[in-house]
Amino acid sequence: MNIPIQVDQKQLMDVLLNVGTVRPVFIWGAPGIGKSAIVEQFAKDLGLECVSLLGSQLAPEDIIGVPQIVEGRSIFCPPKSIARAEPYCLFLDELNACSHEVQKAFYSLILERRIGEYHLPKGSIVIGAGNRAQDNAITRPMSSALLNRMFHVEMTVSSRVWLEWASQNGIHRYVYDYICARPDHLWAQPPKTEEPFSTPRSWHMLSDALHSYGENISEQELSLLAYGCLTAAHATQFVAYVRQIRCQYSVKKIIAGAQRWPAKPEERDVLYFLAQSFRTQLIKELPASRGKLSGETRTLAYRAKELLVELAEISLEVAQMAITPEDGRELPNWFIVEAAKDIPSLIGKRQ
């Protein structure tokens, strides 16, 4: 599915409230970003029961039911999970993962809200959802007839919206604070190999596990949990972040001169995380154009060059990483040019 406009979690809720109440909606999106949770909350807000059917586990008879003979005629009796007396929200999860035979069974249910002679109660809502082909999930092409029966919307992840939700739902402080510092790590493209990857769902799982282990969790246990839930690179930095918290290191303190970069070999993962956080801070604070520098950001730029020199003295590799583009996020070009020009002279002053 190619939809040029995506919506975040809050925008999707608005779509469901305005479109989902009058037409069937299909939500596209990567695994683990919260599609099911939003549909359940949507139904709850409307005072409707949410009945979920998992398309990948359905057979046609699970939809149309089985025939019974009544007064010499056969009548299909839909399953109890669908045939209800009160209006409800029918959520067809993984709809594009079901077989074409099951897809055909959904035609009249989605368009006309009926199965055979049974009609969904007035006020009932039908919503479908599924992963995209590029997500390496189980998907099958949806027929044009089924596609054309639904309104389509693609959901993406907003770290800002997720953090608002997390602050009200008991997400562990390590997870919450880490995503505040590295919002780009909330979601990662599903890998082609069989390994954990970061999603809002996996960060929630990690939060639950951290709560379960308690405050005295060891570094070995912390690593076990992080690598069991997250993309490996994110897990490495999350563990380093927690070590940094426990060692009371702070990028703000380092920039202010109240602390120095950790230089011990056993603190190299903490150094790596701090350098990444330092880079993120510069991207956030430094303007794209040198002409827009204020007195405060001018001081920050000079201080950043000094810190890059200090960082290079500990690890040239980590210092290079701190100014190398990551995931398309680049430091301002003027700063890179100035750093290349000024850092040699700064090194000379230190010798």
C-alpha positions, -999 to +999 in steps of 0.1 A: +000+000+000+014+034-010-002+062+009+017+095+007+003+110+039+007+093+073-009+100+106+003+097+142-016+081+171-037+112+179-045+119+143-056+083+138-080+086+166-095+117+149-098+097+117-116+069+135-140+092+153-149+110+120-146+083+094-148+050+113-183+057+126-197+060+090-174+038+069-151+008+074-115+019+079-083-001+073-052+009+093-018+002+077+014+002+098+044-016+110+042-042+138+042-031+174+033+006+169+000+004+187-027-001+160-047-026+181-044-004+213-058+026+195-087+007+181-095-007+216-093+028+231-115+041+203-142+015+210-140+022+247-144+059+242-176+052+222-189+028+249-187-002+225-173-037+231-143-044+209-144-078+193-111-088+177-106-114+150-072-124+139-072-127+101-042-150+099-060-176+121-094-176+104-111-200+080-141-190+059-165-208+082-153-187+111-169-158+093-199-171+074-206-198+099-220-233+092-253-243+075-283-256+095-316-270+082-346-250+092-380-260+079-364-278+050-340-250+040-304-244+048-295-213+067-260-202+075-255-195+112-227-170+118-205-176+149-215-163+183-184-139+184-199-120+154-237-125+157-245-102+187-276-084+197-260-051+208-238-028+186-201-033+189-167-026+172-156-055+151-118-053+147-103-074+119-067-075+128-041-088+103-068-087+077-043-087+049-027-118+063-057-141+057-063-163+027-082-151-003-111-174+006-113-156+040-110-122+023-140-131+001-160-140+032-154-105+045-169-087+014-205-084+025-195-080+062-173-050+054-194-033+028-230-042+039-223-051+075-241-084+071-233-122+069-260-141+050-292-131+067-276-117+098-270-079+099-247-062+124-267-042+149-272-006+140-243+015+153-217-013+149-183-003+135-159-023+113-122-016+114-094-036+098-057-034+103-025-050+088+012-047+084+029-035+052+048-057+028+081-040+037+077-050+073+087-086+067+055-097+083+030-122+070+010-104+044-010-114+013-021-091-016-056-078-009-080-080-038-091-047-054-127-056-045-118-057-008-095-027-009-122-006-025-146-014+003-126+004+029-111+038+037-073+035+041-050+053+064-013+047+073-002+051+109+033+062+119+050+065+153+052+099+170+077+098+200+060+130+213+026+114+215+040+081+228+058+100+256+026+118+266+010+084+268+039+068+287+039+096+313+004+086+323+007+048+321+036+039+345+063+034+319+096+028+338+116+059+343+147+044+326+126+038+294+108+071+296+140+092+301+159+072+274+132+079+248+132+115+258+169+116+250+168+094+219+133+096+204+147+082+172+151+049+189+114+044+197+109+025+164+132+007+141+126-009+107+118-046+111+150-066+102+151-092+075+166-117+100+149-132+130+159-109+158+143-085+182+137-049+171+125-017+187+089-007+187+066+011+211+054-024+221+089-037+228+098-007+249+066-013+268+076-049+273+110-038+286+094-014+310+072-042+324+102-064+328+122-037+346+094-031+370+092-068+377+130-071+384+129-040+407+155-014+415+183-039+423+185-053+388+221-062+379+239-051+347+238-087+334+200-089+339+196-054+324+215-065+293+194-097+291+162-077+291+173-050+267+187-074+241+156-095+244+133-066+235+152-041+213+173-036+182+208-046+192+223-011+187+195+004+208+200-022+235+237-014+237+230+023+241+201+017+266+224-004+288+251+023+286+225+050+294+215+031+326+251+027+336+256+065+330+226+072+353+240+049+379+275+065+376+258+100+376+273+112+343+255+139+325+260+155+291+248+188+304+274+187+332+301+177+307+292+207+284+291+230+314+326+218+325+314+203+357+324+167+346+348+152+321+343+124+296+346+090+312+381+077+303+383+043+319+383+013+295+354-003+314+333+028+308+337+028+270+300+019+264+290+049+287+314+071+267+298+060+235+263+068+247+274+102+261+290+110+227+257+100+209+237+122+233+262+150+229+257+148+191+219+148+195+222+179+218+242+198+191+217+188+164+189+201+185+206+234+197+228+246+168+210+265+141+212+253+105+227+287+094+257+303+111+241+337+106+214+327+131+239+320+160+230+337+193+255+345+220+245+313+238+248+290+208+281+306+197+295+297+231+281+262+227+297+258+193+331+267+207+327+245+237+316+216+214+349+219+195+369+217+228+349+187+239+355+169+205+393+174+211+390+159+246+369+131+232+395+123+205+422+121+231+403+093+248+390+076+216+394+089+181+368+064+169+341+077+193+350+113+184+346+106+147+312+089+155+301+121+173+302+141+141+293+114+116+258+115+102+235+089+118+202+079+103+202+109+081+205+134+110+234+157+103+252+184+122+250+219+105+275+221+076+290+253+090+299+236+122+315+207+105+336+231+084+346+252+114+354+221+135+378+208+107+395+241+107+397+249+144+402+216+160+439+213+150+447+246+166+428+236+198+449+204+199+480+225+196+470+246+226+466+215+247+500+201+239 
